[in-house]
Amino acid sequence: MRHVCGYALARQFYIIDTIMRRICPFAAVLVLWLGLLQSTALFASPVLLTFDVEAPTDEDALKKLSPDVPATYFVTGEFAENHKELVAALSKGANTVGSHSYRHPHFKSLDSNAVLADLTASKKILESITGKPVAWYRSPYLEYDERTLQTLKALGFQGDSSDKEQWSDQALIYELPVSGRENGMLIASDYDMLKVFHFSKSSYEATLRKFYQEKASSGQPLVVLIHPSVSVEYPDDLKRFIAYVKKKHGEFFSIDSYCAGLQKPRPRHFAVWADFSDGVGDPESIASGLLGAGATDIFVKVPEPMASCSDGLHDSRELFGKMVAILQSKGVKVHLWLSPLASHTALTQHPEWAMTEKNNDRSALWMSPGNPEVSSSIAKSVKDLIRTYHPDGICLDNLSYPSSEYDYSPQMLEAFAKYNHLDHTPTLSMLMNRYYTEWCNWRSQVISSFAGKIGETVRREGKGSVAFSATISSNSAINYRTAETSGQNFAMFARNFDFLVPDITVSLKGNTLDVEKLRLTLFAMRVGAGMRPMMLRVNDSPNGTPISAESLAIVSGELSIGVDGLSLFPGLKQINPQLLDRLHQMFLGSMRKSETTGQGKMERP
């Protein structure tokens, strides 16, 4: 597959052995994992059944499966030419017909001219039969390279569904990956389950249900890959799964109908981030200015010593409390913002809490999320903040590892070995090779577990009236390498927080705003966040130039698509009145659009 990183045959045997040991019986492991989610409300996740239609026997197989719900059919051009009536019928109603190449080749073995010829022929025959644009593609064997993507883009394709979720990479066109379990070892594919791992009839249906239940913890879409000639072995299992989803109030979508729902504007909140570290200023004037600009929320940074529970800060606390109270009295919702893992002050007192680098050096700034004393300390700080200031929200910023060089703390390695039932603590070489996928997933799970513990404190102390949120890098949604490095996994974050605050930079191509990259990023984030609300945090341009009102105006329409709120990150003193006014106008315009389209359900912040 495209992203499998050269562990060769030994790696494949290890994965198969691990899956057979841990997933059989599959349900038992998933029940254990889902037990960690017992405090999380379940959503009715959207389900996208996608059929790869390629074999001569697929016509009879589809009749036996009779999936009477909206679905997506990736059809080869060769099959379409021989089954025109069937393909025309599949394109009716709410279904989507996409390309699955023309002759089902291994695209990596073709030269560029052959790639272009195959994809052009496939698109042409499908559009002539269906009378509709063919905008989505899935590559045979889930194999493709950048040449394929470039060709798809040149031919006018909108998106691709050839990635596995664990290694999803949104580079040139929209990517809607095949769903996988969060341990990365199994995808929602009948071929993998029935042909590779030889699941029994009962295990196949049960596994589809477990995939749905795991997605329901965040409301992410479940994208299932079905080969009609494979699933027809157990046709009743698919029918029972469809009935199960409907019973859980889940809905089935084609790719087209699902994507259309992501493209609607729906902002209900508009916020500003404020760091008063260099001086509080006049809270009355600040509050009045925010209200005049139409702000609904403000994120106020908690001074680092306060966030780490240091003493001797009476004056600072009193001034901070006065500012929060005035802002709240004006009707602005106040979210207290802290960086829970970054604290030089705490590490001065507790050096044993530090993250450890690969070379065994301890960080002077970053605390280990795998150390239970760290989570207890932050939970105590959050409890104190809620009881003292009665905020409307608590937001965790920089909840990540600073790079892939961290965290190799002894407690992390020992816990990893225990979780994976190893009789030894793995060496660094083992982690980077034999256990690399498991190690990356583990790092993300530790971050998620840390967030879950803080969330318990927020919900208990806030009695349901304090919104719990976190910032997350937008790059984590479009590039799996970023998620591996930072430990920030959109699905895991979505499960733990009331809403997400994706960091997004208004990037430039030369002197022109890169709207295309912005669209790809917003799409990936919306898919990754599932049903969780999102409030964008718009940052300065990469070169550090503050956002101008003119730049914001150019992307105002794009920024409101698929998100529930907008916020500006530059320190409050850097935001000029023109910029606030532009954001306010953008917010009001998005509100009008969302009211017209019936969107705008987010009220949590």
ABEGO torsion letter per residue (X at the ends): XAABBGAEAAAAAAAAAAAAAAAOBAAAAAAAAAAAAAABBBBBBBBBBBBBBABAAAAAAAAAAGBBBBBBBBBBAAAAAABAAAAAAAABEABBBBBAEAAGBBAAABBAAAAAAAAAAAAAAAAAAAGBBBABBBBBGGBBBAAAAAAAAAAGBABBBABBAAABBBAABBBBBBBBBAAGABBBBAAAAAAAAGBBAAAAAAAAAAAAAAAAAAGBBBBBBBBAAAAAABAAAAAAAAAAAAAAGBBBBBAAAAAAAAABBABABBBBBBBAAAEAEBAAAAAAAAAAAGBABBBBBBBAAAAAGBBGAAAAAAAAAAAAAAAAAAGBBBBBBBBAABBAAAAAABAAABBBBAAGBBBAABBBAABAAAAAAAAAAAAAAAAAAGBABBBBBGBBBABAAOBABAAAAAAAAAAAGBABBBBAAAAABAAAAAAAAAAAAAAAAAAAAAAAAAAAAAGGABBBBBBBBAAAAABAAAAAAAGBBAAAAAAABABBBBBBBBBBBEABBBAAAAAAAAAAAAAAAEABBBBBBBBBBAAGBBBBAAAAAAAAAAAABGBABBBBABBAAABBAAAAAAAAAAAAAAAAAAAAAGBGABAAX
